[in-house]
Amino acid sequence: MLTPETINILSYFYALGNTPAVCLTQSLPPGSPADILLLGCGDVRNILFTSHVDVHRQLDLTCCDFQKAVLARNILLLSLIIDDSGPQCTKILWGLYYHFHLDDNCHELLRSQSQKLHSLSDTMEAWHNSKYGPVLKFCDSATLADVRTMWHFYITSREGSEKSHFEAHFNDNLEETRDIEVDLKSRARARRPNPMFVTDDGPLLHYGTDPLLGFHLAAAYAPLQAQSRLFTKSVSPKPQQRAVETAQLEFSNWVDSFSKRLKSVTIRFFSGNALAFSHSLLHRRVNGGSTGNWYRDRYRAETLKLNGPEFTSGSAPLTFDIIDRSNLCDHVGGLNLLTAVSPLLRNCASSAVYTEILHKRSESPQKAFDHILCGHTPTVSLLLGLFPVDYWTNVLP
Ligand SMILES: C[S@@+](CC[C@H](N)C(=O)[O-])C[C@H]1O[C@@H](n2cnc3c(N)ncnc32)[C@H](O)[C@@H]1O
């Protein structure tokens, strides 16, 4: 199918999320299993936070992002949590996932884990039979191949001009971002560029990347009881130091919870365009077959085929209790996405589609709704079969 397309000259790599973590199951009745679709999934914060606060629920999360580097770094982190956890390990995971420079230990861990994942992912079958297969799954073989190229990128040793080229690219990436090196003494040996903050195919790290944005920092300034899981002993007068310690503690709590509930979580990954993925899921449900002849993304002539083992066997979910669209409507248009995702929502009163907007284009939330829906909200939502709860219950600010 040929359709008009504009070339996206400037695209960014969102290694870290820029909004605080949310509980994806907040609208669901307690206890029932949840199938969740994350479109433009970004980093792992929403997955870890949800599995931390909603401990007793069986979670099946399908994560789609068109940036393979986002998926590769997420899977690497989750695989390390599956391997082991403990206070020491969590500190290293924090360094690996959030710091732009690594010390020798962290760098060696990144290399050895990437090597391990690369060798386990030779084929779809080998991956699904590996230690990580029961929790971390791939929707199609092209996604597996995509993230493998990133793991290979992480283990590549660079010398001479290749090394200087990589370092120059890395520094370009970091030009506008800020690191959170509050403990300069202990971080003094972290000199190696962290390759998990670059992509192998061009897009620059987003200028607003800030490791603290994904956390809930109020606990850094509130007088908490010592028994609270968010209590830190810090007496530092420096607000930034307190914020970093709170974020690290929250991350450590998330990792701890996730490592204890591996049997009740399944995470599926797809790298490609959110619209193509949504339409292909619907096509699979309605017509069967692995492809609806969509391209995986708009810049590659590669057909999207849902050929992962669980799609072939029919055990992967094709309808969802929750669909989270991040702020994709700022990128691809609200109505384009809603028409693609609303047929995927399970027909149940508690099912919900979440969306965020970060570009303020309207002077009131009511107008923002009209803008997202490209028309009169009550009429368009009726046509879509969706019910904008906040709009009708008057809880909009
Ligand atoms: C919309 S972006 C913005 C950052 C977001 N507010 C967050 O905190 O993660 C979130 C993710 O969507 C991905 N993305 C953007 N456009 C996409 C598309 N058309 N299909 C799939 N993923 C997309 C980006 O790679 C990024 O990882």
The ligand as an ORCA input file, in Angstrom:
! r2SCAN-3c Opt
* xyz 0 1
  C       6.372      9.659     22.451
  S       8.020      9.505     23.041
  C       8.161     10.765     24.233
  C       8.713     10.481     25.583
  C       7.637     10.086     26.567
  N       6.937     11.254     27.072
  C       8.244      9.303     27.719
  O       8.270      9.795     28.829
  O       8.713      8.180     27.455
  C       7.931      7.965     23.832
  C       8.465      6.850     22.975
  O       7.702      6.729     21.788
  C       8.548      6.271     20.746
  N       7.882      6.626     19.491
  C       7.712      7.851     18.926
  N       6.962      7.764     17.804
  C       6.631      6.454     17.656
  C       5.864      5.730     16.697
  N       5.289      6.326     15.663
  N       5.733      4.387     16.879
  C       6.312      3.754     17.926
  N       7.039      4.393     18.858
  C       7.208      5.713     18.731
  C       9.871      6.949     21.005
  O      10.958      6.201     20.471
  C       9.920      7.006     22.528
  O      10.674      5.958     23.072
*
